[in-house]
Amino acid sequence: LEKNAQIKLESKSDFLNSVTAFLENHYAEDFSLEQVANHFKYTKSYFCHYFKRITGVTFWKYYTIFRLEKSIQMILENPSKKYIEIASDSGFKNIRSFNQSFKEYHHCSPREYIRRYCSSIK
């Protein structure tokens, strides 16, 4: 993880934009909440509280949703790519956690989601 993060963020939108940029660069990596908080020069407790106050969800929930959206982009960009590769490339430790998270958030499997919402993908 990068060592030099902005020490003070001027607004909530700056904070969220910075977190989103961090995730964009690191979503496929394995990191701890403490590492993320340290990156932004916050304690873990303050980071969690502030993040949830701004977004209404925990950081981990936001991170999971972020990775799921990345996985959908990957499927659309390369429909023949195996879902196990998509899961790994989008930061999930295994296909089971990917499928469980996908079903929890989208209420269907990745394959069913593509069938329902992306009719041009076979």
Secondary structure, 3 states (H helix, E strand, C coil): CCCCCCCCCCCHHHHHHHHHHHHHHHCCCCCCHHHHHHHCCCCHHHHHHHHHHHHCCCHHHHHHHHHHHHHHHHHHHCCCCCHHHHHHHCCCCCHHHHHHHHHHHHCCCHHHHHHHHCCCCC
